[in-house]
Amino acid sequence: MSNFFPIIMIRFSEIAIKGAKTRKWFTDRLVSHIDFLLKAHEVLEYQVIKEYSRVFVKSNETKKVEEVITALTPGAVSTSEVFQCSSKIEDIQLCVKEKFFTKFKKNSTFAVQAKRTGKHPYSSVELGAKIGEFILDNNEEKGLKVDLTTPEYKLKIEVRDDKAYVFDTINRGLGGLPVGSQGKVLVLISGEREDISNIIQLYKRGAVTQIYSLQKNSEMNHEFKESITRILNFQPQLSLEEKEIYYVEHEFDVKHLLHYYTKNECLGLAVSKAVFNKLTNELPVSLPIFVPHLVTEIDEEEISKILATIL
């Protein structure tokens, strides 16, 4: 019976450069959002473990957990399914043998990439060399070769104090900052694909979004409305009433927009390029306006991945 079970390691980037007190606050927001999303996706049993520069999730549904976190969790820059053991070299060797030996194909090249945090009787280079030697000695019949430049297979080991994590994949997450760690932004939508991407970009910057439609409810494309509504499920801070999109009832009225903006205590306004060009002369110069895609392109792959994962 195996002594090693997979867990999901979650890395963050921008949070890691914060001071200790601020980092804890941001990490708490990230953990809270992970908890919200896993419950929403009916992951029945799991445990979220918060460490100084990593968050871990233990669950019997690791594939589902990793899919939800990578696709839907701003603040998580990447994830890996890892196997945990002690930082002792003999335990790391046993983990590698039990869980990864089948990954080494005949006559292939490989590299062991190791890094560590804390005090250990070995350096990162020494650890990588010892595990590489162990792999060669125990797989002589496969004709394996070490290639540190362009290996066909990479085995990764991360040692953190008295624990080691062994893995071979890193999946890119949304990155940015946890949802709810920044202020509220009012997003003007007009039924464009860019509107969906704008909301996602604001999530990735930690904002909570209110949605204000420049089109009437009856004029808005049903599929577009459904996509917006589903994406709003990112936001555990919003009540069900607030999740509903506000639609103009008659013609667009800038005074009503500003009233709605103030009433909802928004800190900025986000618009598409087309809306920005149309309304820029009607809005007060003191109003912070964000046009996320004024320079960057819309990431269609990101939008599709999010919509495919959200329930």
Secondary structure as GFF3:
##gff-version 3
##sequence-region A 1 311
A	DSSP	beta_strand	6	11	.	.	.	ID=ss1
A	DSSP	three_ten_helix	14	17	.	.	.	ID=ss2
A	DSSP	alpha_helix	20	40	.	.	.	ID=ss3
A	DSSP	beta_strand	46	50	.	.	.	ID=ss4
A	DSSP	beta_strand	54	59	.	.	.	ID=ss5
A	DSSP	alpha_helix	62	72	.	.	.	ID=ss6
A	DSSP	beta_strand	78	86	.	.	.	ID=ss7
A	DSSP	alpha_helix	89	100	.	.	.	ID=ss8
A	DSSP	three_ten_helix	101	103	.	.	.	ID=ss9
A	DSSP	beta_strand	109	117	.	.	.	ID=ss10
A	DSSP	alpha_helix	124	137	.	.	.	ID=ss11
A	DSSP	three_ten_helix	140	142	.	.	.	ID=ss12
A	DSSP	beta_strand	145	146	.	.	.	ID=ss13
A	DSSP	beta_strand	153	160	.	.	.	ID=ss14
A	DSSP	beta_strand	163	167	.	.	.	ID=ss15
A	DSSP	beta_strand	171	172	.	.	.	ID=ss16
A	DSSP	beta_strand	184	189	.	.	.	ID=ss17
A	DSSP	alpha_helix	193	204	.	.	.	ID=ss18
A	DSSP	beta_strand	208	213	.	.	.	ID=ss19
A	DSSP	three_ten_helix	217	219	.	.	.	ID=ss20
A	DSSP	alpha_helix	222	231	.	.	.	ID=ss21
A	DSSP	three_ten_helix	232	234	.	.	.	ID=ss22
A	DSSP	alpha_helix	240	243	.	.	.	ID=ss23
A	DSSP	beta_strand	246	247	.	.	.	ID=ss24
A	DSSP	alpha_helix	254	263	.	.	.	ID=ss25
A	DSSP	beta_strand	268	270	.	.	.	ID=ss26
A	DSSP	alpha_helix	273	279	.	.	.	ID=ss27
A	DSSP	beta_strand	289	290	.	.	.	ID=ss28
A	DSSP	alpha_helix	300	309	.	.	.	ID=ss29
###
